């Protein structure tokens, strides 16, 4: 069987115009079309949203030690593990390193962009039946939060190693971030310096970038002099700010489940997994999510596996066929 095709469409967003980070409004959307795509038929669609520091087309990168997403989808369809499915891969990258796929006055209206622009744009060109959303890390976070907030938009979700239990996964970044911000005259100064570096993938840069990016999403404040962002620590002394941290906790999936249980019950599939050796401690968030979903009697699939947070795209062999079945039946 011949493989599928990846089409790259370019879209100019109205929603992102005037965004505070001055990020581009013209974005590529890579779209996987299954083998023998027939424009007269409707297909399930699984929208892939990526982790921090990535963008949609990152999933298509050739990896000689692994498998890019197109090859994986071709194989899953060719071997009968799943049927034909459209897989759109939007670009939601921002200057603060990525996206949590929620609206924020400090980054832009990316929730609105995804639902009100990307989906209509894709589905005006390709025939889609039901749709789901899936991703890893920040993409996993975005997937489960999108499912909670917008059950009218999504019928299935897959959360791979998604951000949750914020106390365990984010606070470890704060001391290094605080020192970096002080050294460069504040978060804005550090970010300008970061973008001048020839190697922006140094491990030491991740802590301040992640702390800045998460604060931009979870505690924006247009009145703040620090890029329109409040931080859960005092930028001079490091003193803890419980009022700001409470705003972060309100965005934590483990604290959102009860409020959005009705929406989650509407999902045809809720898939959650995480590696037991996840270096960002996300296994504890996954276990807490699983426990709360179970207590609320919300049907879901939960799996743990013996691995870390890195190089676990092989887990899509499990989630994507489940998503196809949930959307196609």
C-alpha positions as CSV (number, residue, x, y, z in Angstrom):
1,X,0.0,0.0,0.0
2,X,1.3,3.5,-0.9
3,X,1.8,5.8,2.1
4,X,-0.2,8.9,3.0
5,X,0.6,12.4,2.1
6,X,1.7,15.4,4.2
7,X,0.3,18.7,2.9
8,X,1.5,22.0,4.4
9,X,-1.1,24.8,4.4
10,X,-0.3,28.4,5.4
11,X,-2.8,30.3,7.4
12,X,-2.8,34.0,8.5
13,X,-4.4,34.4,11.9
14,X,-6.7,37.2,12.8
15,X,-6.9,36.1,16.4
16,X,-3.2,36.3,16.9
17,X,-2.8,39.8,15.4
18,X,-1.4,42.2,17.9
19,X,-0.2,39.4,20.3
20,X,1.9,40.8,23.1
21,X,5.0,38.7,22.1
22,X,4.9,40.0,18.5
23,X,5.0,36.4,17.3
24,X,4.1,35.9,13.6
25,X,0.5,35.5,12.6
26,X,1.3,33.5,9.5
27,X,1.6,29.9,10.5
28,X,2.1,26.6,8.8
29,X,-0.3,23.7,9.5
30,X,1.0,20.3,8.4
31,X,-1.8,17.9,7.6
32,X,-1.3,14.1,7.2
33,X,-3.8,12.7,4.7
34,X,-4.2,8.9,4.8
35,X,-3.4,6.7,1.8
36,X,-6.0,7.0,-1.0
37,X,-7.6,10.0,0.6
38,X,-11.0,10.5,-1.0
39,X,-12.3,14.1,-0.8
40,X,-15.9,12.7,-1.0
41,X,-15.6,10.7,2.2
42,X,-15.4,11.9,5.8
43,X,-12.5,10.8,8.1
44,X,-11.8,11.0,11.8
45,X,-9.3,13.7,12.6
46,X,-6.7,13.6,15.4
47,X,-5.2,17.1,16.0
48,X,-1.7,16.8,17.3
49,X,-0.4,19.5,19.6
50,X,3.2,19.3,20.7
51,X,5.3,19.8,23.9
52,X,7.2,22.8,25.0
53,X,9.9,24.1,22.6
54,X,8.3,22.2,19.7
55,X,5.9,23.0,16.8
56,X,3.6,20.8,14.7
57,X,6.1,20.0,12.0
58,X,8.6,18.8,14.6
59,X,6.7,15.5,14.8
60,X,7.6,14.9,11.1
61,X,11.4,15.2,11.6
62,X,13.3,12.2,10.3
63,X,14.9,10.2,13.1
64,X,17.3,7.4,12.1
65,X,17.0,5.8,15.6
66,X,13.2,6.1,15.7
67,X,10.2,6.8,13.5
68,X,8.8,10.1,12.3
69,X,5.0,10.6,12.6
70,X,4.2,10.1,8.9
71,X,6.0,6.8,8.8
72,X,4.3,5.7,12.0
73,X,0.9,6.6,10.7
74,X,1.6,4.9,7.4
75,X,2.7,1.7,9.2
76,X,-0.3,1.7,11.6
77,X,-2.7,2.0,8.7
78,X,-0.9,-0.5,6.4
79,X,-0.8,-3.2,9.2
80,X,-4.4,-2.7,10.0
81,X,-3.8,-1.5,13.6
82,X,-6.0,1.5,12.7
83,X,-8.0,2.8,9.8
84,X,-7.5,6.0,7.7
85,X,-7.3,9.2,9.7
86,X,-6.5,12.8,9.1
87,X,-3.9,14.2,11.4
88,X,-3.5,18.1,11.4
89,X,-0.4,19.5,13.2
90,X,-0.7,23.2,14.0
91,X,2.0,25.6,14.8
92,X,1.4,27.4,18.2
93,X,5.0,28.2,19.1
94,X,5.7,31.4,21.0
95,X,8.7,33.5,22.0
96,X,8.5,32.2,25.5
97,X,9.3,28.7,24.3
98,X,6.0,27.1,23.4
99,X,2.3,26.9,24.4
100,X,-0.1,25.5,26.9
101,X,-3.0,25.9,24.4
102,X,-5.0,28.3,26.6
103,X,-5.8,31.9,26.2
104,X,-3.5,34.4,27.9
105,X,-3.1,38.1,27.8
106,X,0.7,37.6,28.0
107,X,1.0,35.3,25.0
108,X,-2.1,35.4,22.9
109,X,-5.5,33.8,22.4
110,X,-4.2,30.3,21.4
111,X,-7.3,28.5,22.7
112,X,-9.4,30.6,20.4
113,X,-6.8,30.3,17.6
114,X,-6.9,26.5,17.8
115,X,-10.6,26.1,18.0
116,X,-12.0,29.1,16.0
117,X,-9.4,29.3,13.3
118,X,-7.3,26.2,12.8
119,X,-10.2,23.7,12.9
120,X,-12.5,25.7,10.5
121,X,-9.5,26.3,8.2
122,X,-8.6,22.6,8.1
123,X,-12.2,21.3,7.8
124,X,-13.1,23.8,5.1
125,X,-10.5,22.0,2.9
126,X,-10.6,18.4,4.1
127,X,-13.6,16.3,5.1
128,X,-13.7,15.5,8.8
129,X,-16.2,13.6,10.8
130,X,-15.5,13.5,14.6
131,X,-12.3,15.0,16.0
132,X,-9.9,14.3,18.8
133,X,-6.8,16.1,20.3
134,X,-3.6,14.4,21.4
135,X,-0.1,15.4,22.5
136,X,2.8,14.9,24.9
137,X,4.1,17.0,27.7
138,X,2.6,20.5,27.2
139,X,0.6,18.9,24.3
140,X,-0.7,16.3,26.8
141,X,-1.7,19.2,29.2
142,X,-3.3,21.0,26.3
143,X,-5.2,17.9,25.2
144,X,-6.8,17.1,28.6
145,X,-7.6,20.8,29.3
146,X,-9.1,21.3,25.9
147,X,-11.3,18.2,26.6
148,X,-12.4,19.6,29.9
149,X,-13.1,23.1,28.6
150,X,-14.6,22.3,25.2
151,X,-16.4,19.0,25.0
152,X,-18.5,20.5,22.1
153,X,-15.3,20.7,20.0
154,X,-13.5,17.4,20.9
155,X,-14.8,13.9,21.1
156,X,-11.6,12.2,22.3
157,X,-8.3,13.1,23.9
158,X,-4.9,11.5,24.6
159,X,-2.7,12.9,27.3
160,X,0.9,11.6,27.1
161,X,3.1,12.6,30.0
162,X,1.1,15.8,30.4
163,X,1.9,18.6,32.9
164,X,0.0,18.1,36.2
165,X,0.6,18.1,39.9
166,X,2.3,21.4,39.4
167,X,4.0,21.3,42.9
168,X,6.2,18.4,41.7
169,X,6.9,19.4,38.1
170,X,7.4,23.2,38.1
171,X,8.7,24.4,41.5
172,X,12.0,22.6,40.8
173,X,12.6,25.2,38.0
174,X,12.1,28.3,40.2
175,X,15.5,28.8,42.0
176,X,17.5,28.6,38.7
177,X,15.0,30.8,37.0
178,X,15.1,33.4,39.8
179,X,18.9,33.6,39.6
180,X,18.8,33.9,35.8
181,X,16.3,36.6,35.9
182,X,18.2,38.6,38.5
183,X,21.5,38.2,36.5
184,X,19.9,39.8,33.4
185,X,17.8,42.5,35.0
186,X,14.5,40.6,35.0
187,X,12.5,38.1,32.9
188,X,12.4,40.4,29.8
189,X,16.2,41.0,29.9
190,X,16.9,37.3,30.3
191,X,14.5,36.4,27.3
192,X,16.3,39.0,25.1
193,X,19.6,37.5,26.1
194,X,18.4,33.9,25.5
195,X,17.3,34.6,21.9
196,X,20.8,36.0,21.2
197,X,22.5,32.7,22.2
198,X,23.9,30.5,19.4
199,X,22.9,27.3,21.3
200,X,19.5,27.8,22.8
201,X,19.1,24.1,23.6
202,X,21.5,24.1,26.6
203,X,19.9,22.3,29.5
204,X,20.6,25.2,31.9
205,X,18.4,27.4,29.8
206,X,15.3,25.2,30.2
207,X,14.6,26.1,33.9
208,X,14.2,29.9,33.3
209,X,12.5,29.4,30.0
210,X,10.0,26.9,31.4
211,X,9.3,29.1,34.5
212,X,8.8,32.2,32.3
213,X,6.6,30.3,29.8
214,X,4.4,28.7,32.4
215,X,3.9,32.0,34.3
216,X,3.0,33.7,31.0
217,X,0.2,31.1,30.6
218,X,-1.0,30.6,34.2
219,X,-0.6,34.0,35.8
220,X,-0.8,36.8,33.2
221,X,-1.5,40.3,34.5
222,X,-1.6,43.1,32.0
223,X,-0.8,45.6,34.8
224,X,2.4,43.8,35.7
225,X,5.6,45.6,34.6
226,X,7.3,42.3,34.0
227,X,6.1,41.4,30.5
228,X,2.5,41.5,31.7
229,X,3.2,38.5,33.9
230,X,2.9,37.8,37.7
231,X,5.4,35.2,39.1
232,X,4.8,32.9,42.1
233,X,8.0,34.2,43.7
234,X,9.2,37.7,44.4
235,X,11.7,38.6,41.6
236,X,14.1,40.4,44.1
237,X,14.0,38.2,47.2
238,X,12.5,34.9,46.0
239,X,9.7,35.2,48.6
240,X,6.8,32.8,47.8
241,X,3.6,34.5,46.6
242,X,0.7,32.2,47.6
243,X,-1.9,34.3,45.8
244,X,-0.1,33.9,42.4
245,X,0.5,30.2,43.0
246,X,-3.2,29.7,43.7
247,X,-3.9,30.9,40.1
248,X,-1.4,28.3,38.8
249,X,-3.1,25.6,40.9
250,X,-6.5,26.5,39.4
251,X,-5.0,25.6,36.0
252,X,-3.6,22.2,37.2
253,X,-5.5,19.3,35.6
254,X,-5.6,17.4,38.9
255,X,-7.5,20.4,40.4
256,X,-9.8,20.8,37.4
257,X,-11.2,17.3,37.1
258,X,-14.1,17.6,39.6
259,X,-15.2,20.9,38.1
260,X,-15.2,19.5,34.6
261,X,-16.4,15.9,35.2
262,X,-19.5,16.3,33.1
263,X,-17.5,17.4,30.1
264,X,-15.0,14.5,30.5
265,X,-17.9,12.0,30.6
266,X,-18.8,13.1,27.1
267,X,-15.5,12.0,25.7
268,X,-15.5,8.9,23.6
269,X,-11.9,8.3,24.7
270,X,-9.8,9.7,27.5
271,X,-6.3,8.2,27.3
272,X,-3.6,9.0,29.9
273,X,-0.1,7.5,30.2
274,X,3.3,8.4,31.7
275,X,6.7,6.9,32.2
276,X,7.5,5.7,35.7
277,X,10.9,7.3,35.5
278,X,9.7,10.7,34.1
279,X,12.4,13.2,35.0
280,X,10.0,16.0,35.5
281,X,8.0,14.0,38.1
282,X,4.9,13.9,35.9
283,X,4.1,10.3,36.9
284,X,2.6,11.7,40.1
285,X,0.3,13.9,38.2
286,X,-0.7,11.0,35.9
287,X,-1.4,8.8,38.9
288,X,-3.4,11.5,40.6
289,X,-5.5,12.1,37.5
290,X,-6.1,8.4,37.2
291,X,-7.2,8.1,40.8
292,X,-9.6,11.1,40.5
293,X,-11.1,9.9,37.2
294,X,-11.6,6.5,38.8
295,X,-13.2,7.9,41.9
296,X,-15.6,10.0,39.7
297,X,-16.4,6.9,37.6
298,X,-15.2,8.6,34.4
299,X,-14.3,6.0,31.8
300,X,-10.7,6.3,30.7
301,X,-7.6,4.3,29.7
302,X,-4.6,4.6,31.9
303,X,-1.1,3.1,31.4
304,X,2.3,3.4,32.9
305,X,5.4,2.3,31.2
306,X,9.1,1.8,32.2
307,X,10.7,4.9,30.6
308,X,11.4,8.6,31.1
309,X,9.9,11.7,29.6
310,X,12.2,11.6,26.5
311,X,12.0,9.7,23.2
312,X,8.7,8.0,24.0
313,X,6.9,8.6,20.7
314,X,6.5,4.8,20.4
315,X,3.6,5.3,22.8
316,X,1.6,6.8,19.9
317,X,1.3,3.2,18.7
318,X,-1.1,2.6,21.5
319,X,-3.0,5.9,21.7
320,X,-3.7,6.7,18.0
321,X,-5.4,3.4,17.1
322,X,-7.5,3.8,20.3
323,X,-8.4,7.3,19.1
324,X,-9.2,6.2,15.6
325,X,-11.6,3.5,17.0
326,X,-13.3,5.9,19.3
327,X,-13.8,8.5,16.6
328,X,-14.7,6.1,13.8
329,X,-17.2,3.8,15.5
